[in-house]
Amino acid sequence: VQLVESGGGWVQPGGSLTLSCAASGLTFTSYVMKWYRQAPGKERELVASISTGGTANSVPRFFISRDNARNSAYLLMNSLKSEDTAKYYCRAESGSLKYWGKGTEVTVSS
């Protein structure tokens, strides 16, 4: 199983960024997909999740979606703030099966 995040980078405050998570080696439609982030010196925290049926939950300004045909999940982040600077991780969950990606860095700075 592989989860590969992409789309991170540097963005100015107020900007937007979309992260992608490409999954392989699993039956994507059977997995809840989640995005976490971890800022330097802080614990990893959940920012968004989307069920197998497409029910989405996220923190304000962030939107999660999935494309089952592409085995991919996405995180749209709007009105970015410096406190959104972190490494963002994709996670797939199905019962006791849980997988992490290696993450992608997001830096919000002027």
N, C-alpha and C positions, 0 to 999 in steps of 0.2 A: 504494500500500500504506500502510495506517495501523495502528499499534499504539497503543492508548490505555490507559494504566494508570490505575487508580483504587483508592481504598480506603486511601490513606495518611492520616497524621494523627498526633496526639499520643496516646501511651499510657503508662501507668505501668509501671514495671518489674514483671515477672511476668505482665503481661497478654498478650493475643493479638490478632492482627490478620490479616485476610485481604485480600490485594491481588488485583485482577483485571486482566486484560489482554484487551481486546477487539480482535480483528484483523479487518481488512477489506481487500478488494482482492487477496487471495491465496487459493490453495487450501489452506485451513488444515490439512487432513489430511496434506498433503505436507511439513509443516514441523515440525522439532524446535523446541520452545519452551524458552526459558531465562529465568531471572531472574538479574540481576546487581545489585550494589549498589556505591555509591561514597560513602564517608564523606569529610567535609571533610579535604583534605590527603592523601588516600590514593588509591591506584589502584583502578580498577573491578575487582571480583572476582565470580566466578561463585558463586552460592549454590544454584542448583537447575536441573535440566534434565529434560525428559520427551520421550521419543522419539515418533515417529509411532504406534508400537504401544502406547504407554502405559507404557513402562518408565521409572521415575522414579528420580532420584538427587538428593540434597540434603544440605546440611550439617545437623548435629544440630539439632533443635527446629523445623526447617522442613520443609514438605511441599508438593510441587508436584502439581497435577492439571490436567487439561484436559477440556473439554467440546466435542467436535467439532461437536455440533449447534448450539452457540452461538458457535462460532469464538472460544472464549475459553480462557485459561489462568489458573490461580489459584496464589497462594502463601499458604499458611497458616503463620503464624509464631507459635509458642508460647513461653511463658516468656521473654518479651522482656527484653533487657538494654540498658543504656545504650550498650554498644558496638554494638548493632544499629542505632543511629541512622545514617541514610544516605538517599541518594536511591536508590530501587529502580527498575530498568529492566527492561523486557520485551524479549526478542530472539527473532526468528524466523529459522531457518536451514533452507535446503534447497539442498544443494550449494553453488554459488558465490553463491547469493542469500542475503543477510543483511540484516535490517532491525531497527532500534531504535525503541523508543518514546521519548517525551520524559521519562518518569520520574514517580515520585510520591514525595513526601517522607515519611519515617517518623521521628518523634522519640520516643525513649523516655526519659522523665524523670519524676521525682517532683515 
